[in-house]
Amino acid sequence: MIYDFQPGDGTRYNLVTVEDPHGGVLVICNNSSLWRHYPRDTIVFLCGNENEYTRRAIFNHLEEELDHLDQEEGNDEEDTCICIPDEPNSNCDWCF
């Protein structure tokens, strides 16, 4: 996955992520550093340019993406019509 974001402090990040067969997700940041993200846990610096602000920005962004995906998955379950067939409900978004 590719992410391009600005956390609002004047910096800009370009991330490339790929699942790591040894666990976690490998993250290349700005083509200058490599990290391993363990979702819902931590992020570990592997090589390149290490910076605490970059660490926090990457981790926060990836965790927000996970939260967003979790919310979308949760909405899918709620977005199902449970109305009786052939009896449309005017309050149901699915029926109308």
N, CA, C and O atoms as a GROMACS GRO file, in nm:
protein
  384
    1MET      N    1   0.084  -0.116   0.000
    1MET     CA    2   0.000   0.000   0.000
    1MET      C    3   0.089   0.123   0.000
    1MET      O    4   0.199   0.122   0.056
    2ILE      N    5   0.043   0.228  -0.062
    2ILE     CA    6   0.119   0.353  -0.066
    2ILE      C    7   0.036   0.462   0.001
    2ILE      O    8  -0.082   0.479  -0.028
    3TYR      N    9   0.100   0.536   0.092
    3TYR     CA   10   0.035   0.646   0.162
    3TYR      C   11   0.119   0.771   0.143
    3TYR      O   12   0.242   0.766   0.150
    4ASP      N   13   0.054   0.882   0.118
    4ASP     CA   14   0.119   1.012   0.110
    4ASP      C   15   0.038   1.104   0.200
    4ASP      O   16  -0.079   1.130   0.172
    5PHE      N   17   0.098   1.154   0.309
    5PHE     CA   18   0.021   1.233   0.404
    5PHE      C   19   0.105   1.341   0.468
    5PHE      O   20   0.228   1.335   0.470
    6GLN      N   21   0.035   1.441   0.520
    6GLN     CA   22   0.095   1.550   0.595
    6GLN      C   23   0.026   1.555   0.731
    6GLN      O   24  -0.094   1.582   0.738
    7PRO      N   25   0.100   1.530   0.839
    7PRO     CA   26   0.036   1.527   0.970
    7PRO      C   27  -0.003   1.664   1.026
    7PRO      O   28  -0.063   1.671   1.133
    8GLY      N   29   0.029   1.772   0.956
    8GLY     CA   30  -0.012   1.904   1.002
    8GLY      C   31   0.096   1.984   1.070
    8GLY      O   32   0.069   2.095   1.118
    9ASP      N   33   0.217   1.932   1.076
    9ASP     CA   34   0.327   2.006   1.139
    9ASP      C   35   0.429   2.057   1.038
    9ASP      O   36   0.542   2.090   1.074
   10GLY      N   37   0.389   2.062   0.912
   10GLY     CA   38   0.478   2.112   0.807
   10GLY      C   39   0.560   2.004   0.740
   10GLY      O   40   0.639   2.034   0.650
   11THR      N   41   0.545   1.880   0.781
   11THR     CA   42   0.620   1.770   0.720
   11THR      C   43   0.529   1.693   0.625
   11THR      O   44   0.406   1.703   0.632
   12ARG      N   45   0.592   1.617   0.538
   12ARG     CA   46   0.517   1.532   0.445
   12ARG      C   47   0.587   1.397   0.439
   12ARG      O   48   0.710   1.389   0.435
   13TYR      N   49   0.507   1.292   0.437
   13TYR     CA   50   0.561   1.158   0.437
   13TYR      C   51   0.503   1.077   0.321
   13TYR      O   52   0.386   1.090   0.285
   14ASN      N   53   0.588   0.995   0.263
   14ASN     CA   54   0.547   0.900   0.161
   14ASN      C   55   0.584   0.763   0.214
   14ASN      O   56   0.702   0.735   0.236
   15LEU      N   57   0.483   0.676   0.234
   15LEU     CA   58   0.506   0.544   0.289
   15LEU      C   59   0.471   0.437   0.188
   15LEU      O   60   0.372   0.447   0.115
   16VAL      N   61   0.553   0.334   0.184
   16VAL     CA   62   0.523   0.213   0.107
   16VAL      C   63   0.523   0.099   0.207
   16VAL      O   64   0.621   0.078   0.277
   17THR      N   65   0.412   0.024   0.214
   17THR     CA   66   0.400  -0.084   0.310
   17THR      C   67   0.382  -0.217   0.239
   17THR      O   68   0.321  -0.225   0.132
   18VAL      N   69   0.435  -0.322   0.302
   18VAL     CA   70   0.420  -0.458   0.250
   18VAL      C   71   0.419  -0.553   0.370
   18VAL      O   72   0.495  -0.535   0.465
   19GLU      N   73   0.334  -0.654   0.363
   19GLU     CA   74   0.330  -0.754   0.471
   19GLU      C   75   0.467  -0.823   0.482
   19GLU      O   76   0.526  -0.862   0.381
   20ASP      N   77   0.514  -0.838   0.604
   20ASP     CA   78   0.641  -0.906   0.628
   20ASP      C   79   0.614  -1.052   0.664
   20ASP      O   80   0.539  -1.078   0.758
   21PRO      N   81   0.674  -1.146   0.591
   21PRO     CA   82   0.649  -1.287   0.622
   21PRO      C   83   0.697  -1.327   0.762
   21PRO      O   84   0.659  -1.432   0.813
   22HIS      N   85   0.780  -1.245   0.825
   22HIS     CA   86   0.831  -1.273   0.959
   22HIS      C   87   0.750  -1.202   1.067
   22HIS      O   88   0.787  -1.206   1.184
   23GLY      N   89   0.641  -1.139   1.028
   23GLY     CA   90   0.553  -1.070   1.123
   23GLY      C   91   0.553  -0.921   1.102
   23GLY      O   92   0.656  -0.861   1.071
   24GLY      N   93   0.439  -0.862   1.120
   24GLY     CA   94   0.426  -0.718   1.106
   24GLY      C   95   0.417  -0.673   0.962
   24GLY      O   96   0.391  -0.752   0.871
   25VAL      N   97   0.441  -0.544   0.943
   25VAL     CA   98   0.435  -0.481   0.812
   25VAL      C   99   0.563  -0.400   0.794
   25VAL      O  100   0.598  -0.319   0.880
   26LEU      N  101   0.633  -0.422   0.683
   26LEU     CA  102   0.751  -0.341   0.653
   26LEU      C  103   0.705  -0.207   0.596
   26LEU      O  104   0.615  -0.202   0.512
   27VAL      N  105   0.768  -0.099   0.643
   27VAL     CA  106   0.731   0.035   0.601
   27VAL      C  107   0.856   0.108   0.552
   27VAL      O  108   0.952   0.125   0.627
   28ILE      N  109   0.854   0.150   0.427
   28ILE     CA  110   0.962   0.235   0.373
   28ILE      C  111   0.909   0.377   0.379
   28ILE      O  112   0.803   0.406   0.326
   29CYS      N  113   0.984   0.465   0.444
   29CYS     CA  114   0.941   0.604   0.460
   29CYS      C  115   1.034   0.697   0.383
   29CYS      O  116   1.154   0.701   0.408
   30ASN      N  117   0.976   0.772   0.290
   30ASN     CA  118   1.049   0.872   0.212
   30ASN      C  119   1.175   0.817   0.146
   30ASN      O  120   1.271   0.890   0.122
   31ASN      N  121   1.176   0.689   0.116
   31ASN     CA  122   1.291   0.623   0.055
   31ASN      C  123   1.420   0.644   0.134
   31ASN      O  124   1.529   0.637   0.079
   32SER      N  125   1.407   0.672   0.266
   32SER     CA  126   1.526   0.697   0.346
   32SER      C  127   1.531   0.618   0.476
   32SER      O  128   1.633   0.620   0.546
   33SER      N  129   1.422   0.548   0.509
   33SER     CA  130   1.426   0.468   0.632
   33SER      C  131   1.331   0.350   0.618
   33SER      O  132   1.232   0.354   0.545
   34LEU      N  133   1.365   0.244   0.693
   34LEU     CA  134   1.286   0.122   0.692
   34LEU      C  135   1.243   0.091   0.835
   34LEU      O  136   1.324   0.096   0.928
   35TRP      N  137   1.113   0.058   0.851
   35TRP     CA  138   1.055   0.032   0.981
   35TRP      C  139   0.972  -0.096   0.973
   35TRP      O  140   0.934  -0.138   0.864
   36ARG      N  141   0.946  -0.158   1.087
   36ARG     CA  142   0.852  -0.271   1.094
   36ARG      C  143   0.740  -0.230   1.190
   36ARG      O  144   0.764  -0.202   1.308
   37HIS      N  145   0.619  -0.228   1.137
   37HIS     CA  146   0.502  -0.190   1.216
   37HIS      C  147   0.430  -0.316   1.262
   37HIS      O  148   0.394  -0.402   1.181
   38TYR      N  149   0.410  -0.325   1.392
   38TYR     CA  150   0.329  -0.432   1.448
   38TYR      C  151   0.194  -0.369   1.483
   38TYR      O  152   0.183  -0.298   1.583
   39PRO      N  153   0.091  -0.394   1.400
   39PRO     CA  154  -0.037  -0.327   1.419
   39PRO      C  155  -0.090  -0.341   1.561
   39PRO      O  156  -0.085  -0.447   1.622
   40ARG      N  157  -0.142  -0.228   1.611
   40ARG     CA  158  -0.199  -0.218   1.746
   40ARG      C  159  -0.098  -0.242   1.856
   40ARG      O  160  -0.135  -0.273   1.969
   41ASP      N  161   0.033  -0.229   1.822
   41ASP     CA  162   0.135  -0.256   1.922
   41ASP      C  163   0.246  -0.152   1.918
   41ASP      O  164   0.252  -0.064   2.004
   42THR      N  165   0.336  -0.161   1.819
   42THR     CA  166   0.454  -0.074   1.817
   42THR      C  167   0.508  -0.063   1.675
   42THR      O  168   0.460  -0.127   1.582
   43ILE      N  169   0.610   0.020   1.661
   43ILE     CA  170   0.685   0.031   1.536
   43ILE      C  171   0.833   0.026   1.572
   43ILE      O  172   0.877   0.090   1.668
   44VAL      N  173   0.910  -0.049   1.493
   44VAL     CA  174   1.052  -0.070   1.523
   44VAL      C  175   1.136  -0.018   1.407
   44VAL      O  176   1.107  -0.047   1.291
   45PHE      N  177   1.239   0.060   1.439
   45PHE     CA  178   1.330   0.112   1.338
   45PHE      C  179   1.424   0.000   1.293
   45PHE      O  180   1.479  -0.073   1.376
   46LEU      N  181   1.442  -0.014   1.161
   46LEU     CA  182   1.531  -0.118   1.109
   46LEU      C  183   1.659  -0.059   1.050
   46LEU      O  184   1.768  -0.107   1.082
   47CYS      N  185   1.648   0.042   0.964
   47CYS     CA  186   1.769   0.104   0.908
   47CYS      C  187   1.736   0.235   0.839
   47CYS      O  188   1.619   0.265   0.813
   48GLY      N  189   1.840   0.313   0.810
   48GLY     CA  190   1.822   0.442   0.743
   48GLY      C  191   1.832   0.557   0.840
   48GLY      O  192   1.912   0.554   0.933
   49ASN      N  193   1.749   0.658   0.818
   49ASN     CA  194   1.749   0.778   0.901
   49ASN      C  195   1.644   0.764   1.011
   49ASN      O  196   1.524   0.763   0.983
   50GLU      N  197   1.689   0.753   1.135
   50GLU     CA  198   1.596   0.739   1.247
   50GLU      C  199   1.564   0.876   1.306
   50GLU      O  200   1.652   0.959   1.326
   51ASN      N  201   1.435   0.897   1.333
   51ASN     CA  202   1.390   1.024   1.385
   51ASN      C  203   1.264   0.997   1.467
   51ASN      O  204   1.172   0.930   1.418
   52GLU      N  205   1.259   1.047   1.588
   52GLU     CA  206   1.144   1.020   1.676
   52GLU      C  207   1.015   1.080   1.621
   52GLU      O  208   0.908   1.022   1.638
   53TYR      N  209   1.023   1.197   1.556
   53TYR     CA  210   0.903   1.259   1.498
   53TYR      C  211   0.849   1.173   1.384
   53TYR      O  212   0.728   1.157   1.368
   54THR      N  213   0.940   1.118   1.304
   54THR     CA  214   0.900   1.030   1.194
   54THR      C  215   0.837   0.904   1.250
   54THR      O  216   0.735   0.857   1.199
   55ARG      N  217   0.896   0.849   1.354
   55ARG     CA  218   0.842   0.728   1.418
   55ARG      C  219   0.697   0.751   1.460
   55ARG      O  220   0.609   0.671   1.429
   56ARG      N  221   0.673   0.862   1.531
   56ARG     CA  222   0.537   0.890   1.578
   56ARG      C  223   0.441   0.915   1.463
   56ARG      O  224   0.327   0.868   1.466
   57ALA      N  225   0.486   0.987   1.361
   57ALA     CA  226   0.398   1.018   1.247
   57ALA      C  227   0.358   0.890   1.173
   57ALA      O  228   0.241   0.873   1.138
   58ILE      N  229   0.454   0.802   1.149
   58ILE     CA  230   0.424   0.676   1.080
   58ILE      C  231   0.328   0.592   1.163
   58ILE      O  232   0.226   0.546   1.112
   59PHE      N  233   0.360   0.573   1.289
   59PHE     CA  234   0.278   0.488   1.375
   59PHE      C  235   0.136   0.543   1.385
   59PHE      O  236   0.039   0.468   1.370
   60ASN      N  237   0.123   0.673   1.412
   60ASN     CA  238  -0.010   0.733   1.426
   60ASN      C  239  -0.091   0.720   1.297
   60ASN      O  240  -0.210   0.689   1.301
   61HIS      N  241  -0.026   0.744   1.184
   61HIS     CA  242  -0.098   0.735   1.056
   61HIS      C  243  -0.146   0.592   1.029
   61HIS      O  244  -0.261   0.571   0.991
   62LEU      N  245  -0.059   0.496   1.048
   62LEU     CA  246  -0.098   0.357   1.022
   62LEU      C  247  -0.206   0.309   1.119
   62LEU      O  248  -0.295   0.233   1.079
   63GLU      N  249  -0.200   0.352   1.243
   63GLU     CA  250  -0.304   0.315   1.339
   63GLU      C  251  -0.438   0.380   1.303
   63GLU      O  252  -0.543   0.318   1.318
   64GLU      N  253  -0.433   0.506   1.255
   64GLU     CA  254  -0.556   0.572   1.210
   64GLU      C  255  -0.617   0.499   1.091
   64GLU      O  256  -0.738   0.485   1.081
   65GLU      N  257  -0.532   0.452   1.001
   65GLU     CA  258  -0.580   0.375   0.886
   65GLU      C  259  -0.649   0.246   0.932
   65GLU      O  260  -0.752   0.208   0.878
   66LEU      N  261  -0.590   0.180   1.033
   66LEU     CA  262  -0.652   0.059   1.087
   66LEU      C  263  -0.786   0.090   1.151
   66LEU      O  264  -0.883   0.015   1.134
   67ASP      N  265  -0.793   0.202   1.225
   67ASP     CA  266  -0.920   0.242   1.285
   67ASP      C  267  -1.025   0.267   1.178
   67ASP      O  268  -1.141   0.227   1.192
   68HIS      N  269  -0.983   0.334   1.071
   68HIS     CA  270  -1.075   0.364   0.961
   68HIS      C  271  -1.126   0.234   0.896
   68HIS      O  272  -1.244   0.221   0.868
   69LEU      N  273  -1.036   0.140   0.875
   69LEU     CA  274  -1.077   0.011   0.816
   69LEU      C  275  -1.170  -0.066   0.910
   69LEU      O  276  -1.266  -0.128   0.865
   70ASP      N  277  -1.141  -0.061   1.040
   70ASP     CA  278  -1.228  -0.128   1.138
   70ASP      C  279  -1.368  -0.068   1.136
   70ASP      O  280  -1.467  -0.140   1.145
   71GLN      N  281  -1.376   0.065   1.125
   71GLN     CA  282  -1.506   0.131   1.120
   71GLN      C  283  -1.582   0.093   0.994
   71GLN      O  284  -1.703   0.072   0.999
   72GLU      N  285  -1.512   0.085   0.881
   72GLU     CA  286  -1.578   0.046   0.755
   72GLU      C  287  -1.631  -0.096   0.765
   72GLU      O  288  -1.742  -0.123   0.720
   73GLU      N  289  -1.554  -0.186   0.823
   73GLU     CA  290  -1.599  -0.323   0.840
   73GLU      C  291  -1.719  -0.330   0.934
   73GLU      O  292  -1.811  -0.408   0.911
   74GLY      N  293  -1.717  -0.249   1.039
   74GLY     CA  294  -1.829  -0.245   1.132
   74GLY      C  295  -1.955  -0.191   1.067
   74GLY      O  296  -2.065  -0.236   1.098
   75ASN      N  297  -1.939  -0.094   0.977
   75ASN     CA  298  -2.054  -0.036   0.908
   75ASN      C  299  -2.116  -0.135   0.812
   75ASN      O  300  -2.237  -0.133   0.792
   76ASP      N  301  -2.037  -0.222   0.753
   76ASP     CA  302  -2.090  -0.321   0.660
   76ASP      C  303  -2.192  -0.410   0.728
   76ASP      O  304  -2.294  -0.446   0.670
   77GLU      N  305  -2.164  -0.446   0.854
   77GLU     CA  306  -2.256  -0.531   0.927
   77GLU      C  307  -2.386  -0.458   0.957
   77GLU      O  308  -2.493  -0.518   0.956
   78GLU      N  309  -2.376  -0.328   0.985
   78GLU     CA  310  -2.494  -0.250   1.019
   78GLU      C  311  -2.575  -0.212   0.896
   78GLU      O  312  -2.694  -0.182   0.908
   79ASP      N  313  -2.514  -0.211   0.778
   79ASP     CA  314  -2.580  -0.167   0.656
   79ASP      C  315  -2.650  -0.280   0.584
   79ASP      O  316  -2.642  -0.290   0.462
   80THR      N  317  -2.718  -0.363   0.657
   80THR     CA  318  -2.795  -0.470   0.595
   80THR      C  319  -2.941  -0.448   0.626
   80THR      O  320  -2.978  -0.411   0.737
   81CYS      N  321  -3.022  -0.472   0.527
   81CYS     CA  322  -3.166  -0.452   0.542
   81CYS      C  323  -3.227  -0.574   0.611
   81CYS      O  324  -3.205  -0.688   0.569
   82ILE      N  325  -3.303  -0.550   0.717
   82ILE     CA  326  -3.368  -0.660   0.788
   82ILE      C  327  -3.520  -0.652   0.774
   82ILE      O  328  -3.594  -0.712   0.852
   83CYS      N  329  -3.564  -0.575   0.675
   83CYS     CA  330  -3.708  -0.560   0.652
   83CYS      C  331  -3.767  -0.690   0.598
   83CYS      O  332  -3.697  -0.775   0.543
   84ILE      N  333  -3.897  -0.702   0.615
   84ILE     CA  334  -3.968  -0.819   0.565
   84ILE      C  335  -3.975  -0.810   0.413
   84ILE      O  336  -4.012  -0.704   0.361
   85PRO      N  337  -3.942  -0.916   0.340
   85PRO     CA  338  -3.949  -0.912   0.195
   85PRO      C  339  -4.088  -0.871   0.147
   85PRO      O  340  -4.189  -0.909   0.207
   86ASP      N  341  -4.092  -0.795   0.040
   86ASP     CA  342  -4.216  -0.745  -0.022
   86ASP      C  343  -4.293  -0.648   0.066
   86ASP      O  344  -4.406  -0.612   0.034
   87GLU      N  345  -4.234  -0.604   0.178
   87GLU     CA  346  -4.296  -0.501   0.262
   87GLU      C  347  -4.194  -0.392   0.291
   87GLU      O  348  -4.135  -0.389   0.399
   88PRO      N  349  -4.172  -0.301   0.195
   88PRO     CA  350  -4.070  -0.197   0.213
   88PRO      C  351  -4.100  -0.107   0.332
   88PRO      O  352  -4.215  -0.075   0.361
   89ASN      N  353  -3.995  -0.067   0.398
   89ASN     CA  354  -4.004   0.021   0.514
   89ASN      C  355  -3.958   0.160   0.471
   89ASN      O  356  -3.847   0.174   0.420
   90SER      N  357  -4.040   0.260   0.488
   90SER     CA  358  -4.006   0.396   0.442
   90SER      C  359  -3.890   0.456   0.521
   90SER      O  360  -3.831   0.553   0.476
   91ASN      N  361  -3.857   0.400   0.637
   91ASN     CA  362  -3.745   0.449   0.716
   91ASN      C  363  -3.614   0.376   0.686
   91ASN      O  364  -3.510   0.408   0.743
   92CYS      N  365  -3.620   0.280   0.595
   92CYS     CA  366  -3.502   0.200   0.564
   92CYS      C  367  -3.432   0.254   0.439
   92CYS      O  368  -3.494   0.267   0.333
   93ASP      N  369  -3.303   0.285   0.453
   93ASP     CA  370  -3.226   0.335   0.339
   93ASP      C  371  -3.208   0.229   0.231
   93ASP      O  372  -3.191   0.262   0.113
   94TRP      N  373  -3.211   0.104   0.269
   94TRP     CA  374  -3.192  -0.004   0.172
   94TRP      C  375  -3.316  -0.026   0.087
   94TRP      O  376  -3.306  -0.061  -0.031
   95CYS      N  377  -3.433  -0.006   0.148
   95CYS     CA  378  -3.557  -0.031   0.075
   95CYS      C  379  -3.588   0.081  -0.025
   95CYS      O  380  -3.654   0.057  -0.126
   96PHE      N  381  -3.540   0.201   0.002
   96PHE     CA  382  -3.569   0.316  -0.086
   96PHE      C  383  -3.445   0.380  -0.136
   96PHE      O  384  -3.452   0.477  -0.211
   0.00000   0.00000   0.00000
